[in-house]
Amino acid sequence: HELPPGGLALKQLARIHAAGVHANWKQAEVDVACDVTNPLTGPSGASAVYGPQKGATPEMVMELDAALKRFAQIIRRDLGVDVEQLPGAGAAGGLGAGLVAFIGARLRPGAEMVMEALRLDDRLAGTQLVITGEGRLDSQTARFGKGPAAVARHARLAGIPVVAIGGSIADETELRLLFDGLEATVVEPCSLDEAIAQARPLLVAASTRVMRLLLAGHRLAAAHSDG
């Protein structure tokens, strides 16, 4: 019988019938854009990393991780595909694993696919500075293949400095290995609702601070050169 909705139901999974998958999927090449590289289970898996963000308690995280481990075991047994530690398998709560297992999809870094579509490397030619950012800059930005990290890597390969602006910033030591400069939009105590309501002026102010520092550095370099 079919399982009820919800991740915890996977703990009851007994077998997988893949006969219902349309035959045309076997003829198709499917590239899936993943903005994270998390495996399905474990300390860096979907449940452990993203469960708490959605309100899961430590006990719930353990149960969800066990359910996904069961899912991976049955996929391995019935479909002959090992997805448990596949980078990106934990994307979207395990959707990455399902797409690989059932339709033979290839998981690719979503940020890199966007970079290719935008021809970022071509656009970087002649550029002197790159500014990127996201809502929160932290260790996940650096470790799990998010957009700002991909932008920074491309810029660094081209020898271009990169500044990242975020609504909030944590794990600065790790981030500074990627970015030449970091700037938070929120620099004074305020509520989340206030920060959201004032997002535009806060971003303008943060950008202004970045440009003032760059201008000061430019003037200092010019003075040193003249001296």
C-alpha positions in Angstrom: 0.0 0.0 0.0 1.0 3.6 -0.5 2.6 5.5 2.4 1.0 8.6 3.8 2.6 12.1 3.1 5.5 13.3 5.2 9.1 12.4 5.6 8.6 10.3 8.8 6.4 7.9 6.8 9.6 6.7 5.0 10.5 4.7 8.1 7.7 2.4 7.1 8.9 2.0 3.5 9.1 -1.7 2.6 9.7 -1.7 -1.1 9.7 0.5 -4.2 7.7 -0.2 -7.3 9.3 1.8 -10.2 7.2 0.3 -12.9 5.0 3.4 -13.0 7.9 5.6 -14.2 7.3 6.6 -17.8 9.6 4.8 -20.2 10.5 8.1 -21.9 12.5 9.1 -18.9 15.0 6.5 -19.8 15.6 8.3 -23.1 15.9 11.7 -21.6 18.9 13.5 -20.1 17.9 15.4 -17.1 20.2 18.0 -15.4 19.0 19.2 -12.0 20.1 22.5 -10.6 21.1 22.1 -7.0 22.0 25.1 -4.9 23.4 22.9 -2.1 25.8 19.9 -1.9 24.3 18.2 1.1 24.1 14.4 1.1 20.9 12.8 2.0 21.7 11.7 5.6 24.3 12.3 8.3 25.6 15.4 10.0 25.6 17.4 6.8 22.4 15.8 5.5 19.0 17.3 4.7 17.5 16.7 8.2 20.5 17.8 10.3 21.2 21.0 8.3 17.7 22.2 7.2 15.4 20.5 9.7 16.1 23.1 12.5 15.5 25.9 10.1 12.0 24.6 9.6 11.4 24.2 13.3 12.5 20.6 13.8 13.7 19.7 17.3 16.8 17.6 17.8 14.6 14.5 18.4 12.7 15.2 15.2 15.9 15.6 13.3 17.1 12.2 14.4 13.8 10.6 13.4 13.8 12.3 10.0 17.4 11.3 9.4 16.5 7.7 10.2 13.6 7.8 7.8 15.8 9.1 5.0 18.4 6.5 5.7 15.7 3.9 5.3 14.7 5.5 2.0 18.3 5.3 0.8 18.5 1.6 1.8 15.4 0.6 -0.1 16.5 2.6 -3.1 19.8 0.8 -3.1 18.2 -2.6 -2.7 15.3 -2.2 -5.2 16.7 0.2 -7.7 20.4 -0.5 -7.5 21.3 3.2 -7.0 23.3 4.5 -4.1 22.2 8.0 -3.3 22.8 8.3 0.5 26.1 10.3 0.4 25.7 11.7 -3.1 26.4 15.5 -3.1 23.1 17.3 -3.6 21.0 14.2 -2.7 19.7 16.1 0.4 18.5 19.1 -1.7 14.8 20.0 -1.2 14.4 17.5 1.6 15.7 14.6 -0.4 14.2 15.5 -3.8 17.7 15.3 -5.3 18.0 11.7 -4.2 14.6 10.8 -5.7 15.3 12.4 -9.1 18.6 10.5 -9.4 17.0 7.2 -8.3 13.8 7.3 -10.4 14.7 9.2 -13.6 18.5 9.0 -13.7 19.0 12.7 -13.3 22.4 14.3 -13.0 22.7 16.7 -10.1 24.7 19.8 -11.0 25.6 22.9 -8.9 22.7 25.3 -9.6 24.9 28.3 -9.2 27.3 27.0 -11.8 24.5 26.4 -14.3 23.4 30.0 -13.8 27.0 31.2 -14.3 27.1 29.3 -17.6 23.8 30.7 -18.8 24.9 34.2 -17.9 28.3 33.7 -19.4 29.7 35.2 -16.2 33.4 34.5 -17.1 32.9 36.6 -20.3 31.2 39.4 -18.4 34.1 39.5 -15.8 36.6 40.5 -18.5 37.7 44.0 -17.8 35.9 44.1 -14.4 37.7 45.7 -11.5 35.3 44.7 -8.6 32.5 42.2 -8.0 29.8 42.7 -5.4 27.5 39.8 -4.5 25.4 38.8 -1.5 22.5 37.0 0.0 20.1 37.3 2.9 22.5 35.6 5.4 26.2 35.0 4.9 27.5 32.1 7.0 29.3 28.7 6.8 26.5 27.3 4.5 27.4 30.0 2.0 30.9 28.7 1.8 30.4 25.0 2.2 27.3 24.1 0.3 27.8 25.6 -3.1 25.5 28.7 -2.8 25.4 31.4 -5.4 27.7 34.0 -3.8 30.4 31.4 -3.3 30.3 30.4 -6.9 30.5 34.1 -8.0 33.5 34.6 -5.7 35.3 31.5 -7.1 34.9 32.7 -10.7 36.0 36.3 -9.7 39.1 35.0 -7.9 40.1 32.9 -10.8 40.0 36.1 -12.9 42.0 38.0 -10.2 39.1 40.3 -9.3 38.4 41.3 -5.7 35.0 40.3 -4.3 32.8 42.0 -1.7 29.8 40.2 -0.2 26.8 42.1 1.4 24.4 40.2 3.6 21.5 40.9 5.8 23.5 39.2 8.6 26.9 37.7 8.8 28.3 34.8 10.8 31.3 32.5 10.6 33.4 35.4 9.3 36.7 33.5 9.5 35.5 30.9 7.0 33.8 33.5 4.8 37.0 35.6 4.5 38.7 32.7 2.7 36.2 33.4 -0.1 35.5 37.2 0.0 37.9 40.1 0.2 35.3 42.2 2.0 32.1 41.6 4.0 29.4 44.1 4.9 26.2 43.5 6.8 23.1 45.6 6.0 21.9 45.4 9.6 24.4 47.1 11.9 22.1 48.2 14.7 19.7 46.2 16.9 16.3 45.8 15.3 13.6 43.1 14.8 13.4 40.9 11.8 10.2 42.7 10.7 11.9 46.1 10.9 14.9 44.8 8.9 12.6 43.4 6.2 10.5 46.6 6.1 13.7 48.7 5.7 15.5 46.3 3.4 16.0 48.8 0.6 17.5 51.7 2.6 19.6 49.3 4.6 21.0 47.8 1.4 21.7 51.3 0.0 23.5 52.3 3.2 25.6 49.1 3.2 26.6 49.6 -0.4 27.5 53.2 0.4 29.8 52.1 3.2 31.5 49.6 0.9 32.0 52.2 -1.8 33.4 54.8 0.7 35.9 52.3 1.9 36.9 51.4 -1.7 37.3 55.1 -2.5 39.4 55.7 0.6 41.6 52.8 -0.4 41.9 54.1 -4.0 43.0 57.6 -2.7 45.5 56.0 -0.3 47.0 54.0 -3.2 47.1 57.1 -5.4 48.8 59.1 -2.6 51.4 56.3 -2.1 52.1 56.1 -5.8 52.6 59.9 -6.0 54.9 59.8 -3.0 
